[in-house]
Amino acid sequence: MTSARRSVLAACLVALFASDARAADVRVVPGRGAAQRLEVTGLPLTRSAPRAPALTTNEAQVDSPILVVGRLPFGLSELSLVSFARDGRELDRERLPLEATPCPPSFAPPCASSPPLRLVVDETDRSHPLARSRSLLAELGGAVTVHGVGLEVARAPVVAADGGAPLDERVARLRVVLVRSFPGGPTALGEDVRRAASRVREVVSKASALWEPCGIRFDEGLVVTVVEPPPPFLVSVGCASGLPASGGELRLRVDGVSVRAAIPRGASPRAAARRLAWALEAAGFSAKLSDNSRAAYAALPTTDVLVRGRRGDLATLAPLEAAEGSVALSVSSDATLDACIGAVDLADGLEHFGDLDASTGALEERTLLKALEDGDPRTVDVVVVPGFRRGSRIGESFIASDGGSLMNAVIVDRAGMRDARAAVTLAHELGHVLLDDPGHSDDFGGDTPSSLMDGDANDGSAFGPRRLSARECTRARLRSGPGAAIPLLAPRSRR
């Protein structure tokens, strides 16, 4: 017997044959661990890619548990398994053959083993030829029943696991916003509101399933809204360069009202923004200051001023027109300190950040996201737009550790939401937020095309970017869990 075969048999399904099937004892032996009661420990979802049973390693067996069954009638040759969703719906059925094998310690012979069972989250994994006959669709929080000779002999909850130990379920709250292509136009998905919302829920459910092996879900209590593109309500003091003032004036037309603010020589963009906010409030408007982190090419950090009208709605800003004609003056008369009005125009795609201003975001991105923020950092905002400018992106994310004014937000375009079957783009961008990490698994090491957090993989098969390692699962639960500075993941029992 080969060592590989012994490794598989060490984590085996054992049948302690007897005449009373109702007294059956079903257990699980993950990896090299001791046999544990199936009803207590549950069955964990797999994190590994499909492989032949003879090639399954001990590490993979933690994700591919082997059932242990006792006191079943002599001659039983197979088990029937049925999986159920969280709401009780039947998901899948499969039969596993049994084969005589040496018993684990503390079990009396005779014993029998099944192939390693894989609990998978979608059809891509379920249908792969390498493991199709021993895979079963399952949902975190659902259940699997084990049947022998027509009788149910065990019922196990579907769990996430770390080293064989079940993990508590964590739930993230998403707020999905569909932005219309233009005021009064179609949604970002190009469908009517009802169909677009249905598509969003489908994609979120599929993306959530890829995170379920970590014990993390984000499809519960999902809120989907449709909004108009915001008006130009934001002025960025410092624009891109962030230079200090030489002495001048900031001037705006706010809902038709002229507003001016004198800026002294040497004032930083942040100091100048506060002077503008005072002038706006003196004119009867509401001004909220939003300090940005410093872009790599900027001299100083900049500040966005978010302006609301006298009724509390977003104001409309424009450069102050010259008194003698219709020629518009610049927002700033200062020779060095510039100011820019943020406007959202999705006709040519959303302007996106580059490597040097990733923590700050592009002006158009900031205008869009700051118009939609709900003020609750524990909510992950997912904004769906028609497309990005120049077609170079399909998704972006903003994380807390960057120290910018944008955090815990994801932008996905129509292409990123198109493939509801895989939903990899959304799951990947949410991964940056939950892991609190802007990097990719292949940035500073070998290429990992099967990793969900790979930066350039493009494969829709079971070996494509859809896997999360145990280390990534642990990081997400630590960086976004209840003990984090901004807890994005709440215990399931508290929802």
C-alpha positions in Angstrom: 0.0 0.0 0.0 1.4 3.4 -1.0 2.0 6.2 1.5 -0.5 8.3 -0.5 -3.1 5.6 -0.1 -2.4 5.4 3.6 -2.9 9.1 4.0 -6.2 8.9 2.3 -7.3 5.9 4.4 -6.2 7.7 7.6 -9.0 10.2 7.0 -11.6 7.7 6.2 -15.3 6.9 6.5 -15.7 4.0 9.0 -18.8 1.8 9.2 -19.2 -0.2 12.4 -21.6 -2.7 11.0 -24.6 -3.9 13.2 -28.2 -4.7 12.7 -29.7 -1.5 14.2 -29.3 1.4 11.7 -31.1 3.8 14.0 -28.1 3.5 16.4 -25.6 4.5 13.7 -22.6 6.6 14.8 -21.4 9.1 12.2 -18.0 10.8 12.6 -15.5 12.9 10.7 -11.7 12.5 10.6 -10.2 15.6 9.1 -6.6 15.2 8.1 -4.7 13.3 10.8 -7.1 14.4 13.5 -9.1 12.2 15.8 -12.6 11.0 14.9 -15.2 13.6 15.9 -19.0 13.4 16.0 -20.3 14.7 12.7 -23.4 16.3 14.3 -21.1 18.4 16.6 -18.2 19.4 14.4 -20.2 19.7 11.2 -18.8 19.5 7.6 -16.5 22.3 6.4 -16.6 23.8 3.0 -13.5 23.1 0.9 -10.9 25.8 0.1 -8.9 23.7 -2.2 -9.0 23.1 -6.0 -10.3 19.8 -7.2 -7.7 16.9 -7.4 -7.7 13.2 -7.7 -8.2 11.4 -4.3 -4.7 9.8 -4.5 -3.1 13.2 -4.8 -5.0 14.8 -1.9 -2.7 16.1 0.8 -3.2 16.2 4.5 -3.6 20.0 4.3 -6.3 19.6 1.7 -8.1 16.9 3.7 -9.0 19.6 6.3 -11.1 21.1 3.6 -12.2 17.6 2.3 -13.5 15.7 5.4 -14.1 12.0 5.4 -17.2 10.7 7.1 -17.0 7.9 9.7 -20.1 5.8 10.1 -20.7 3.1 12.7 -23.2 0.3 13.4 -24.8 0.1 10.0 -26.1 -3.1 8.6 -23.5 -5.5 7.2 -23.0 -5.3 3.5 -23.7 -1.6 3.1 -21.7 -0.5 0.0 -22.5 3.2 -0.3 -23.9 6.3 1.5 -26.4 8.8 0.1 -25.8 12.4 0.9 -28.3 15.3 0.6 -27.4 19.0 1.1 -29.8 21.7 2.1 -29.6 25.5 1.9 -30.0 27.8 4.9 -33.7 28.2 4.2 -34.2 24.5 4.1 -34.3 24.0 0.3 -32.6 20.9 -1.1 -29.5 21.8 -3.0 -27.8 18.6 -4.1 -27.5 14.8 -3.9 -24.6 12.4 -4.3 -23.7 8.8 -3.5 -20.3 7.8 -2.1 -19.0 4.3 -2.3 -17.6 2.5 0.7 -14.5 0.4 0.8 -13.1 -1.8 3.6 -10.2 -0.2 5.4 -8.3 -0.4 8.7 -10.1 1.3 11.5 -8.8 4.5 13.2 -7.7 4.2 16.8 -10.4 3.3 19.3 -12.7 1.9 16.7 -13.4 -1.8 16.5 -13.5 -3.5 13.1 -14.9 -4.0 10.6 -14.6 -0.5 9.1 -15.2 1.0 5.6 -14.0 4.3 4.0 -15.4 6.6 1.4 -13.5 8.9 -1.0 -12.7 12.4 0.4 -16.0 14.4 0.3 -15.8 18.0 -1.1 -18.4 20.5 -0.1 -18.4 23.1 -2.8 -20.2 26.4 -3.3 -21.0 26.5 -7.0 -21.4 24.4 -10.1 -17.9 25.4 -11.4 -16.4 23.3 -8.6 -19.2 20.7 -8.5 -18.9 19.7 -12.2 -15.1 19.4 -12.5 -14.2 15.9 -13.7 -11.5 15.4 -11.1 -13.9 15.4 -8.2 -17.4 15.4 -9.7 -18.3 12.0 -8.2 -17.4 13.1 -4.6 -18.5 16.7 -4.6 -21.7 18.2 -3.1 -23.1 21.7 -3.4 -23.5 23.3 0.0 -24.1 26.6 1.8 -22.5 28.0 4.9 -25.2 27.6 7.6 -27.0 24.9 5.7 -26.9 21.2 6.4 -26.0 17.8 5.0 -27.8 14.6 5.8 -26.2 11.1 5.5 -28.4 8.2 4.6 -27.8 4.4 4.7 -30.2 1.7 3.6 -32.9 4.4 3.1 -32.6 5.8 6.7 -31.1 9.1 7.8 -28.2 8.2 10.1 -26.7 11.7 10.6 -27.3 15.4 10.0 -24.4 17.8 10.0 -24.3 21.6 9.8 -22.2 23.1 7.0 -19.4 25.2 8.6 -16.1 26.9 7.8 -13.1 25.3 9.5 -9.6 26.2 10.5 -7.4 23.2 11.2 -10.5 21.1 11.7 -12.1 23.4 14.2 -15.4 25.1 13.2 -15.3 28.9 12.8 -18.0 31.2 14.0 -20.0 32.7 11.1 -19.3 36.4 10.3 -21.6 38.7 8.3 -20.7 41.9 6.5 -23.4 44.5 5.6 -23.3 45.7 2.1 -25.1 48.7 0.7 -25.3 48.5 -3.1 -26.0 51.6 -5.1 -26.8 51.5 -8.8 -25.9 54.9 -10.5 -28.0 55.8 -13.5 -26.0 56.5 -16.7 -27.4 60.1 -16.7 -30.3 61.9 -14.9 -33.5 60.0 -15.6 -31.6 57.4 -17.7 -31.2 53.6 -17.3 -29.4 52.0 -14.5 -25.7 51.2 -14.7 -26.7 47.7 -15.8 -28.8 48.9 -18.6 -31.9 47.2 -17.4 -35.1 48.3 -15.6 -34.8 48.8 -11.9 -36.4 45.5 -10.9 -34.3 43.4 -13.2 -31.2 45.3 -12.3 -31.7 44.8 -8.6 -32.4 41.1 -9.2 -29.1 40.8 -11.1 -27.2 42.6 -8.3 -28.6 40.2 -5.7 -27.6 37.2 -7.8 -24.0 38.5 -8.2 -23.7 39.4 -4.5 -24.9 35.9 -3.6 -22.4 34.2 -5.9 -19.6 36.5 -4.6 -20.5 35.8 -1.1 -20.3 32.1 -1.7 -16.6 32.4 -2.6 -16.0 33.8 0.9 -18.1 31.2 2.7 -15.2 28.8 3.2 -13.7 31.5 5.5 -16.9 31.6 7.5 -17.8 35.0 6.0 -21.0 36.0 4.2 -22.3 39.3 2.9 -25.6 38.5 1.2 -27.8 38.9 4.3 -30.0 42.0 4.7 -28.7 43.4 1.4 -29.9 46.9 0.5 -30.0 47.9 -3.2 -30.9 51.4 -4.3 -30.9 53.3 -7.6 -29.7 56.9 -7.7 -29.1 59.8 -10.1 -25.5 61.0 -10.8 -24.8 63.7 -8.2 -24.6 67.4 -9.3 -21.2 69.2 -9.1 -21.5 69.8 -5.3 -17.8 69.4 -4.3 -14.8 71.7 -4.7 -11.3 70.3 -4.1 -9.0 72.9 -2.7 -5.5 72.1 -3.9 -6.6 70.1 -6.9 -3.9 67.6 -7.8 -0.7 69.6 -7.0 -1.5 70.6 -3.3 0.6 73.7 -3.5 0.5 76.4 -0.8 -1.1 79.7 -1.6 0.6 82.8 -2.9 -2.3 85.0 -1.8 -5.5 85.3 -3.7 -9.2 84.4 -3.6 -11.5 81.4 -4.0 -14.8 82.2 -5.7 -17.8 80.1 -6.5 -21.4 80.4 -7.7 -23.5 78.2 -5.4 -27.1 77.6 -6.4 -26.9 80.9 -8.1 -25.3 82.8 -5.1 -21.8 84.3 -5.3 -19.4 83.2 -2.6 -15.9 84.5 -2.2 -13.1 83.6 0.3 -9.8 85.5 0.6 -6.8 83.2 1.0 -3.6 84.6 2.6 -0.1 83.9 1.3 1.4 80.7 2.6 -1.9 79.1 3.5 -2.0 75.3 2.9 -4.8 73.7 0.9 -6.4 72.5 4.2 -6.3 76.0 5.7 -7.7 77.5 2.5 -10.5 75.0 2.5 -11.5 76.0 6.0 -11.7 79.7 5.0 -13.9 78.7 2.0 -16.2 76.7 4.4 -16.6 79.7 6.6 -17.6 81.9 3.7 -20.1 79.2 2.5 -21.7 78.9 5.9 -21.8 82.7 6.2 -23.8 82.7 2.9 -26.3 80.2 4.4 -25.0 77.0 3.0 -23.7 73.8 4.7 -20.1 73.0 4.1 -18.5 69.7 5.2 -14.7 69.4 5.1 -13.2 66.1 3.9 -9.4 65.9 4.2 -7.6 63.7 1.7 -4.4 61.9 2.1 -1.4 63.3 0.1 -1.1 61.9 -3.4 2.5 60.8 -4.2 2.9 63.7 -6.7 1.3 66.4 -4.5 3.2 68.9 -2.4 0.6 68.9 0.4 -2.6 67.0 1.3 -5.7 68.5 -0.3 -9.2 69.0 1.1 -12.6 68.5 -0.4 -15.4 70.8 0.6 -18.9 69.2 0.3 -21.6 71.8 -0.1 -25.3 71.4 0.6 -28.0 73.9 -0.2 -30.2 75.7 2.3 -32.7 72.8 2.1 -30.1 70.2 2.9 -29.8 68.8 -0.7 -26.6 68.7 -2.7 -25.8 72.2 -4.0 -24.7 72.9 -7.6 -21.4 74.7 -7.9 -19.9 76.6 -10.8 -17.1 79.1 -11.4 -18.1 82.6 -10.7 -18.9 84.4 -14.0 -17.3 87.7 -14.9 -19.6 90.6 -14.3 -19.2 91.9 -17.8 -19.9 88.8 -19.8 -20.3 85.0 -19.9 -16.6 84.1 -19.7 -16.1 82.0 -16.6 -13.3 82.8 -14.2 -11.2 80.2 -12.5 -12.4 79.0 -9.1 -9.1 80.4 -7.7 -7.3 83.6 -8.5 -4.3 82.4 -6.6 -1.2 81.9 -8.7 -0.2 78.6 -7.0 -3.2 77.3 -5.0 -5.8 75.9 -7.4 -9.3 74.7 -6.7 -11.3 72.3 -8.8 -15.1 71.6 -9.0 -15.8 67.9 -9.0 -18.3 66.7 -11.5 -19.6 63.3 -12.4 -20.2 62.6 -16.1 -20.5 58.9 -16.8 -21.0 59.3 -20.5 -17.3 58.8 -21.1 -16.7 56.5 -18.1 -15.7 57.2 -14.5 -12.3 58.7 -14.0 -10.2 56.3 -11.9 -7.2 56.6 -9.7 -3.7 55.5 -10.7 -0.8 54.1 -8.8 0.3 57.5 -7.4 -3.1 58.6 -6.1 -4.7 55.3 -5.2 -5.2 56.3 -1.6 -6.9 59.6 -2.6 -8.9 58.5 -5.6 -9.5 60.6 -8.7 -11.6 63.8 -8.3 -14.6 62.3 -10.1 -14.5 59.1 -8.0 -14.4 61.2 -4.8 -17.3 63.3 -6.0 -19.4 60.2 -6.6 -18.5 58.3 -3.5 -18.8 61.3 -1.1 -22.2 62.1 -2.5 -23.4 58.6 -1.7 -21.7 57.8 1.6 -24.1 57.0 4.5 -21.8 58.0 7.3 -21.5 54.5 8.7 -18.0 53.1 8.3 -19.2 49.6 9.3 -21.1 49.4 6.1 -19.3 48.5 2.9 -20.6 50.6 0.0 -20.7 48.9 -3.4 -21.3 51.4 -6.2 -22.1 50.1 -9.7 -21.3 52.4 -12.6 -21.7 51.9 -16.4 -18.0 51.8 -17.0 -14.5 53.3 -16.2 -12.8 55.8 -18.5 -10.5 54.3 -21.1 -11.9 50.9 -20.4 -8.8 49.8 -18.3 -10.6 48.7 -15.2 -13.7 46.8 -14.2 -13.4 47.3 -10.4 -11.7 49.3 -7.7 -11.7 49.4 -3.9 -10.8 51.9 -1.1 -9.5 50.6 2.2 -9.1 52.0 5.7 -5.4 51.5 6.1 -4.6 53.9 3.2 -5.6 56.7 5.5 -7.6 58.5 2.9 -11.0 60.1 3.1 -12.5 57.2 1.2 -12.7 53.8 2.9 -14.6 50.6 2.9 -16.0 51.3 -0.6 -16.0 49.3 -3.8 -16.8 50.5 -7.4 -17.7 47.9 -10.0 -18.7 48.6 -13.6 -21.2 46.8 -15.8 -18.6 44.4 -17.1 -17.6 43.5 -13.5 -21.2 42.7 -12.7 -22.0 40.9 -16.0 -20.9 37.4 -15.0 -23.3 36.4 -12.3 -22.2 32.8 -12.4 -18.6 33.6 -11.2 -18.9 37.1 -9.6 -15.2 37.0 -9.2 -14.7 40.8 -9.7 -17.0 41.8 -6.8 -15.6 39.1 -4.5 -12.0 40.2 -5.3 -12.7 43.9 -4.7 -14.5 43.1 -1.4 -11.4 41.1 -0.5 -9.2 44.2 -0.6 -11.7 45.8 1.9 -12.1 42.8 4.2 -8.3 42.0 4.2 -7.5 45.7 4.5 -4.8 45.2 2.0 -4.4 46.9 -1.4 -2.0 44.3 -2.7 -2.4 41.1 -4.7 -1.2 37.6 -3.9 1.2 37.7 -6.9 2.6 41.2 -6.4 5.9 40.1 -4.7 6.0 36.4 -5.2 5.1 33.6 -7.6 2.0 33.8 -9.7 -1.0 32.3 -8.0 -3.7 32.1 -10.7 -6.1 30.1 -8.5 -6.1 32.7 -5.7 -9.1 35.1 -5.6 -6.7 37.9 -4.7 -4.4 37.3 -7.8 -3.9 40.5 -9.7 -4.0 39.3 -13.3 -5.6 35.8 -13.5 -8.5 35.4 -16.0 -9.8 31.8 -15.9 -13.4 30.9 -15.4 -12.7 27.3 -14.5 -12.3 25.6 -11.1 -8.6 26.5 -11.3 -9.2 30.2 -11.8 -9.0 33.0 -9.3 -11.6 31.8 -6.7 -9.6 30.3 -3.7 -8.8 31.9 -0.4 -6.0 30.5 1.7 -6.3 29.8 5.5 -4.0 32.7 6.1 -6.2 35.1 4.1 -9.3 33.9 6.0 -7.6 34.5 9.3 -6.5 38.0 8.2 -9.9 39.0 7.0 -11.5 37.9 10.3 -8.9 39.8 12.3 -8.7 43.0 10.3 -12.5 43.3 9.8 -13.9 41.3 12.7 -15.6 42.5 15.9 -12.2 43.4 17.5 -11.1 45.6 14.6 -10.9 49.4 14.7 -13.8 49.4 12.2 -15.7 46.1 12.6 -17.1 45.2 9.2 -17.8 41.6 10.2 -20.4 41.0 12.9 -21.1 37.7 14.6 -24.0 35.9 12.8 -25.9 35.6 16.0 -26.1 39.4 16.4 -27.7 40.0 13.0 
